[in-house]
Amino acid sequence: MTPQPPLNRKQHHHPLMTSRLSTYALLLIAACMMPHTSQAQSGSDSKFHLDVAGIFGSQKMGIELSTPVTKDITVRAGATFYKFSDDKKMSLPIQTGTYDPNLTAEENLMLSASRFNKVNDFITQFSSFDMNSHVKLKNKIKHDNFHLLVDITPFRNKHWYLTAGFYYGNSQVTEVLNQEESMPTLMGMSIWNTIYQKVMAEQPIIDHKGINVYLPYGFEEAIRTEYGEMAMVAGTYKHDIVATEDILWEYSAYDPITGETLHEEGDVRYHKGDIVHHQGDTYYLTPNDNNMFRQTQHVSKFKPYVGAGYRGRLTKDGRSMILVDMGVMYIGSNNIAFHDGMRLGKDVSSPLASDVKYGIYRNSHLHPSLSVRITYRLF
């Protein structure tokens, strides 16, 4: 196993001003109040009133205000909030050295464990980092939305209504990070992979003010031919990964026997259009530049919504009501990506897909929503 360089995928987000939308919503509600106020003053049967509601759902809580526009149309504006942290023991195993397809999975596991113990012994003496054979992860979810919705009651039975509108909120809704206790492991991996690259390039592992420090020749040979690099086993590729631009070698390498140059830093490793990874290959992931594991989920900030609901009285005078809302939210883009740009469910399949709760959004552009509202008429 030699971890391959990732393809760069830059995400471009165009943030909008939530406060500006909130202002527009309040102005809209105020505009909706005006005709009712005049109707009330002129003696019309339709009277203006304002309701406040608490929103409760399996994955959100919030508050909103609502007011009627006409006898059959009501405008609602509010906000919902959801925050969740899951520290259950999710983890990814570490592969040390090349995976040998001629060996069984159990034999490869034993070989990797043997290499890992040797590497860990060196890293512990070299840096005092005591590594673990697995990287432990934690999941964080934050899902906050402002919403503006319109309820329409087209049926004879006025308990039922239809809803249309939108939600607007944060784009990053899920973040999976390594647990703090795995930081020494990730830092140890980065140190070892740097040493591996320097050994392959026949460079000193320390070059400071003219003082060069090399590892013993026998140890360098073991690093080249036996130990190899370290990476997390994060899944398998779902399709061929093709280079969208030339990918260059980040370090030089020489044949330890002949001394011939295998490649130099800056040489083209994969030309544009070359297959970098084949479908079914193991997906290996190394720590990012901050020596961390990170996976995020981004969705569209603007999310249209359509649904239906049912209302019923909690008190005889109808001042307090209970309403059940069911609908579908269109979340637009739904990108769950590792820190190297590989997308979960689209580029790679991973054990994390079943172990990690991805907030309220799965690998779909549509999200079902169910909530209960308790309303109280202010006036």
N, C-alpha and C positions, 0 to 999 in steps of 0.2 A: 504493500500500500504506500503510495506516495500521494499525499493530498494535492489536488490540482488547484491552480489559481482560479478564483471565482470570476464570473462575468460581472461587470459593473452594471448595476441597475439603479439609476438615480430616480428618486421619487420627487416630483414637483408638486407642491401644494400651493394653492392660491387662497390664503385665508381671507374670510370676510369678517366684517365687524359685527359681533354679536350685539353689542350695545345699540348699533344703528338699527338692526332688525327689531330689537326690543322696542325702540322708539317708534318705528313704523307700526308695530303691533298695537301699541298703546294709542297711537293716533287713529288707527282703524277702529279700535273699540270705542274711542271717544266719538268718532264719526257715526258709529252705529247707535250710540246713545241718543244723538240729537233728534232723530225723527220720533223716537219714543217719548222723549221729554215733551215735544210739542204736542204729541197725541194725548199725553196725559193731561196737559194744560187745557186742551180743547175739549176734554170730556170723552175721549175715545175709550172703548172697552179695553184696549191694549195698554198695559201699564209697564213702565220701565222698572226693572229690578236688577240687582247685582248679586250673584252667588259666588261663594268661595268654596273650594273643594280640596280635600286631601286625596292624593292618588296613591294607591297601593297595588303592587304587582309582585310577581315572583322575582323580578330582577330590577325593580325600580320603585322609588318613592318620590312624591313631588307635591306641588301645590299649583292651583290655577284659579283664575277668575273667569266668569262667564256672564254673558248678557244676551237677551234676545234682540234680534234685528227685526224680525216680523213674528207673526203668530207661529210660524213653522220653521223658523231659522234662528239658530243660536250660534254666537261666536265665542270661542274659548281661547284663552292665552295663558300659558303657564310654563313651568319648568319641572323636569324630572331628574333625579340623581341616582347613580348606582356606583358603589365602590366595593371591591372584593379583593381579597388576597388569599391565595392558596399556597401554603408551605408544605404540602404533603410531599413525600419523598419520591419525586420524579427524578430520573437520572439518565445520563447517556454514558455508555461504556467507552473506554479509551482503547484504541488499537495502537499497539507499538510495533513498528516495523511492517514489512510487507505481508499482506494476506496471501497465503499460498493456496491456489485453487486445487492443487493436487492432494491436499490434506483434507481431512474431515473438519467439520465446524468445531468439533470438540478438540481436535489436535491443534487447530489454529488458535483456539482459545487458550490452551495450555501453553503454546509457544509464545503468544502475546503476553501472557501473565509472567512467564519467565523473563522475557525481555524487560517488561515493566519493572519488575523487582530490581533488576540490575541498574536500569536507568534511575529509578527512584533512589537507590543507594548512593549513586553519584550525585544527584541533585541535592539530596539531603546534606551530604558532606560539603558540596560546593556552595550552597546557598541557605541551608538550614530549612528549606521548604520540604515538608513531608507530604508526599502526594498520595492521592487516593485513586483507585482504578476506575472510579466512576465520577462524573461531574453532576452534582445535585442541583436541581432547579426549583424555582418558585414562580408562581403566576400572579400577575397583578392586573386587575380590571378597573377601568374608570370610564363611565359612560354617562355623561351629563348632556341634557338636551333642553333647549327652549322649543316650545311648540305653539303653533297657531292653527286651530282647527275650526271647522264649521259643521254644525249638526243640522240636518234637514229631516223633517218629519212629514214624509209624503203619504203615510198610511192613515187609514181611518182610526186604527188603534194607535193612539199617541204615545204609548209606552215605548214603541220601537222607533228607531231613528237611524239614518245613514250619516257617515262622517267622511270628510275629505279635508286635507290640509297638509302640513309639513312639520317635520322636526329639524332642528338645526343644533349641532353640537360639536364636540371635539372629534378630531379625525382619528387619532391613535386611541383605540379602545382597549387593547390588550398588550401586555408586555411580559415576556418570559425571560427571566434573568437567572444567572447562577446564584446559588446561595452563598452567603459570606464564607462558610466553611470550605467552599470549593475554590476560593481565590488562590491559596497556595498551590493547588493542583494545576490551575490554568496558568499561573505564572511560571511554574516549573516546566510545563509543556512548552511555553514560549522560549524559555531559556534553553531547553534541550534542542528545540528545532533550530534556534540560532546557532548553537554549537555544531549541529549536524551540517548546516549550510556552510559554515566556515571550514569544517573538516573536508567537505566535498570540494571546496574551492582551494584547499591547501593553504588556508590563511590561519594565522595565529588566533587562538580564542581570545587573547588579550593583546592589544597593541596600544601601548601608552608611553608617549614620550620616548619613542625609540626602543622601548623594552617589549620584546615579543615573547609570548608564552604559548608553547604548543603542548598538546597532550602527548603522552607516550605513544610511540609508533604502533604498538600492538593494540592499544585502546582505540586509536584512530581507525585502524583496520576493522576492528569489531563494529565501530559506528558505521563505517561505509558498507560493510557486507552483511551485518547481522542485525544491529539494533534499528537502524532506520529512523524515520520521523514518527511523531506522535500526533494523533488526531482523534476527535470524538466520532463514534459511529452514529450518525444521525438519521440514517434511512437508506433508501435506494432511489435512483433516478427513474422517473416515470416515462421519459422520452430522451432521445439524443439531445445533448446540449451542444449547440454550435457556437463557435466564437463569432461574436458580432463585430470584432475588430482584432487586429494583431495582438496577441498576448506574449509578453516578453519574459525571459528568465530573470528572476530576481537575484540570482547568485551564480557564480561560475562553478564548474565541476570538472575534475580531471580523473582519468583512469588511474587507479592506484598502482597498477602493475606496469603499464607502458608509459604512463606519464602524459599520454596524449590528452588534448583538450576535448572534453565531451561537449561542453557549451560554455559560453562566457556570459557574464551578466549583461543584459541588454539584448542578447540574441533572441530572435523570434522563436518562441516555443510552439505557438499555434498560429497559423495564418488565418485571416478572416475567412470564415466558411468551413474551417476544419472542425471535425467532431472532437470536442474536448472530453465529454463523458458519453458513454453509450447507455441506452435504456437497460435497466436492470443492474448497472454497476452500483457498488456501494457508495453511498454519499458520506464522505469524510469532511469534517469541519474542524478547523483550527481556531484558537482564540482570536478575537479581534485586536485592533491596535491598543486597546486598553486592557488587554489580557482578561477579557470577559466573554461570556456567552450571552447573546441577546437575540431575541426573536420578537417581532412586533406585528400587530395587526392594525391596518389602516382601512377606514371606510370613508365614504363621502360625508362631508359635513352637512350638506343639504339632503334631507331624506323625505320624499313625498310619502303620504300615508292615505289609505282608504280603509274604511271599516264600517261596522254597524254596532248598535248598542241597544240596551234595554234599561229603562228607568222605572223605579217604583218608589212609593212613599215610605219614609221611616216614621213620620208623624202624621196625624190626621189632617193637620192644617197644610201639609205639603211643604212646610218650610225646610224640612230636612229630607233629602232624597238619597237613594243608593242607585248607582248606575254601573252597569257592566259593559265594558268596551272590548270588542274583538276586531282585529284588523290585520293588515299587512303593510309593512314598511319597506320601501324600496331603498336599499342602502348603496346602490350604485357600485363603485369599485369596492372590492373586498380582497385585500392583499395581505396575506400572512407570510412574512418573509424572515429568513434567518439573516444574521448580520453580514453574510457574504452576498446577499441578494437572491439566493435560491428561494423560490416560493413553495410553501407547503401546500400540497394538494394539486399543484399545477406542474411544478418542476420535479418535486421529490415527494415520496411518501415517507412517513416517519412514525415511529411508535408514539411520538408526542401527540399525534393527531387524535389518539384515543385517551391518552393520559391527561392532557391539558384541557381545561374548560376554557373555550375561547369566548368568554363573556356571553353576550346574547347572540353573537353572530357566528354562524358556521360558514363553510365554504359555499355560500349561496348569495345571490343578489337580493333575495326576498327574505324578510324576517317576520314571522308571525308574532303578534303582540296581544296580550291579554292583561287587563287591569280592571280594578274596581275603584270607583270614586264615591266618596261620601260628601255631599254638598250641603251647604247651609245658606239660606237667603239672608243677606245682610240687610237689604231694604228693597 
